[in-house]
Amino acid sequence: MSKLATIGHRLYTGEISYDFIGHRRRWYILSAILIAIALISLIWRGLDFGIEFSGGADFKAPTQVNAQTVDSMREALGNSGVSDLDEAIVSTIGDNQVRVQTRTLDPTEEVPKVRAAIANEVGINPDQVAYSLIGASWGGQITERALIALAVFLALVALVIGIYFRDAKMSAAALIALVHDVMLTIGIYALVGFTVTPATLIGLLTILGYSLYDTVVVFDKVRENVRDIRSSTTRTYSEAANLAVNQVLVRSINTTVIGVLPVVALLFAGAVILGEGPLKDLALALFVGMVSGAYSSIFIATPLLAQMKEREPDMKKLAARVRARRAKESQKEGAAETPGSAPTAQLAADVAASDAGATDDAEPSNAPPEKASAAAGNGAKPMTVTYKTDVRSHRDGAAKRPQPQNKPRSQRKK
Amino acid sequence: MATTTGHPGRTLIVLAVLVAGLITLMAVSGTWTPKLGLDLRGGTTITLTATNTTGTGTVDPNSLQLAKTIIQSRVDSLGVGESEVTTAGDNQIIVTVPNVQQDELVRLVGQTAVLRFRAVYAAEQVQPPEPTPTATSEPTQSATTAPSDEPTAGASETAQAPSDEPSAPASTEPSGTGNNKPLPALPTAPPVPLDKACVPADGQGTPPDKALEWQPTEACQTAFAEFTCETQVNDVADQGLFACNQEKNEKYLLGPTLIEGNQLATAVAGIPQNNVNWVVNLEFNSEGGAAFEQATREISQKTEPQNRFAIVLDGVSISAPSVNEAIPGGRAEISGNFTQKSATELANVLKYGALPLAFDVSEVSNVSATLGGEQLRAGIIAGIVGLMLVIGYCFWYYRGLGIVVVASLGIAAILTYACVVLLGSSVGFALNLPGIAGIIVAIGITADSFVIFFERIRDEVREGRSLRTAVETGWRRARQTILIADTVSLLSALVLFVLAIGSVKGFAFTLGLTTLIDVVVVFLFTKPLMTLLARTKFFGGGHRLSGLDPEHLGVQALPGSRSRRPVVPRPAVLSEERA
């Protein structure tokens, strides 16, 4: 049996859980480093835009590639009778194609000459030299359209997010995750120096949709878990959100794996079989973006959301109530479990703390009262510390719970 | 969609009818393979961008349509077949021609239409090269009708020997028998290139108002004698020109431009009152009208063939009527032995020539058939590998439920294929490489719907429902999520389709199409199938390979069979961690 499925179940009930929100600094730092690398490479190396954006000509001819292919092709270009071809880039694709990229050429005068020169060099008919040509002004127009597309798409996605979540903080967290994914993808392109083509751009825009969808899946569950949170003292917002992430973790992994597998196949076909072209460009952008989208929805978007929500006065009060209740419960528990050694109830907490090692059974519930009481005594404690406390107490509490604490869905609001 | 809960069998029959219907449609249209884009079978795509030469910036949609028709006929004249000319956006024309790599095509398509009125200096019958099947008009304009019965009539087609008439002087030999201008018989090769022969030594052009005084040099006349209709000639406005008519059975030595095409306001084909023959009515703007009156006055005084003027489009004389009198008022009528078709064609050509549009070759993309085949192969391999990976993962993770995934993806594949084929044969949708990529990416989107559904069923079982109930309640919740996911995907596909330029549009299109198909498959196939499977012993009973077994779900026994509530064991992992 696959381990993942049983893990999935235990994640669902909260029986095992990873503290995504408590460890958020770790992931923020990781993302910050990645984005810094992306930005630096973007500034330092820039993006390599394809001829579609700048205008130019691209010739491809089948040939048996050897060590001299590039040099002899360069020479052939020099003798083609077309001026200003010194800047031309000659490269080989795999072992059976040679590629020549030049400035934009006149379609009726210069293209036939260059084609003939290339064909002559590799010994084929000029008609077999495939080429594409982009006029300089056309390239400018494509760039303009691409920028418009990007802006329109971002605006629309922001709108969809706003309408769907109807919550400024959720929208903000989702948007940040989105920007995060796009930045990382662009960064990879800058870092590795892949050529940016219209296909790349389409891939990039598609990522926006995917990233949004990933975030929707997680946030939906968060919403479900926090629906009645104000009227109860079971969990803080962060805990509810953390449970949601754990509950959808397996699904997120499955969704991402299943989404990425065909993209991997595309990438393989595009990069290995064809070498160049829209398949590779699309698949690469999608691949990076999808992985990043799954990562950001779990490690970035949800912690951000929880962090922002915990700042609300409501949620602060809730957190205080939850802490108070837990402190009370653990006091009771401590008193019940160590009846002999605790003469007075008012010192129960301290006693429970000092008894930490005494009873194995009480161990999981030991830490919370200790710190919770400390927190109760000092209201000005930094948020992060109380966070950790809460989450740990939740985690430990889960271990004691035999049943999932959330109500069956049928009993919640329809 | 309401039927999906109650009658799984009925829903499946609906789907079966849908699939059968699509297959029948394919059989009826007789196409079983999708229409492939040029990047998959080789060919040339040329994108032209029109700009308004009057400087107002906008391009009139009607003008663009007309330009499209003319460019189509230019491409057709190459006889390449299966070519396609479409408009895109508000100022683009896209020409796609399969399996043609000729540089000639780009030259022909990209060239700006130049319509000019020029005086005929000399005309000469020539042997047509070969009867071309693509000739746009029959020799219908060969007969003369005197323009006597129409007061407005100003010009009429001159008598020309029909191309097949045996009495036509054979003039393959270069020693020209110019109609009334005996040419020097010296067979000396022209010292300058043919089309430069008529440029005066000082290179000065002749403005329209002096055009009628233009006289060809001797070198020019020699060159004309050697000129054949196969020779390409540069059409320069203020210089003389060699041109042939469309049937290539008459060649002309023409003077510099008298009237530019843009001085022609409109051209309409019609039958005048009290007449039975088709004519083409021309209307000039005021400037053009004045020039035309002036020109016709002078020309009408001259003798054949100098009493004719030629209407030259793209270096070809599309009509060379003779003039009997001065035509005032900026209106003229070309009569001849027109049919409705030929008159309309001539009118269209004239209108096109008058279009204030200039075309710019924005993009040429040329894929050899070999490369196209390779791209197709790579696309198919990627599709198969992607499908196998997804199916493999689903079997590994969902065990027996993998069968549901395979069956659903199979149905989705059949529907997608049928839709692509039918869209190809009905609206000309051509599947290109980004399109294939869209379909492959959609495998993930489609399979994701199953993941959502299956995970929901499992959640329901974990919360204590029997499997049969879990399928139904899980479906109600999963349905929402699937619809939201598909809406997001469909929306982005739509926006991408609107915003994308060129071939990447194909990606957005197939992504949107397959998303819709995903909805159909999940609602009409996967859900009813699951309902039926939940009734079987293998799945409903939680066989250990079914993917719904208690161990797999982490419950001790399937609810509804023995124990009512699942009992969760104490977590060993955590206490170890804490120890």
Interface residues (C-beta under 8 A of the other chain):
Chain A: M1 S2 L4 A5 T6 G8 H9 R10 Y12 T13 E15 I16 K60 P62 P107 T108 V111 P112 R115 P126 D127 Q128 V129 A130 Y131 S132 L133 I134 G135 S137 W138 Q141 I142 R145 A146 I148 A149 V152 F153 L156 V160 Y164 P198 A199 L201 I202 L205 T206 L208 G209 L212 Y213 V216 V217 D220 V250 R251 N254 T255 V257 I258 G259 V260 L261 P262 V263 V264 A265 L266 F268 A269 G270 I273 L274 G277 P278 L279 L282 A283 L286 E363 P364 R395 D396 A399 P402 Q403 P404 P408 R409 S410
Chain B: T47 T49 Q101 Q102 D103 V106 R107 G110 D360 V361 S362 E363 V364 S365 N366 V367 S368 T370 L371 E374 Q375 R377 A378 G379 I381 A382 G383 V385 G386 L387 L389 V390 Y393 C394 W396 Y397 L433 P434 I436 A437 I440 V441 I443 G444 I445 A447 D448 V451 I452 E455 R458 D459 E460 R462 E463 G464 T473 R477 T481 I484 A485 V488 S489 L491 S492 V495 L496 L499 A500 I501 G502 S503 V504 F507 A508 L511 R544 D549 E551 H552 L553 G554 V555 R565 V567 V568 R570 P571 V573 L574 S575 R578
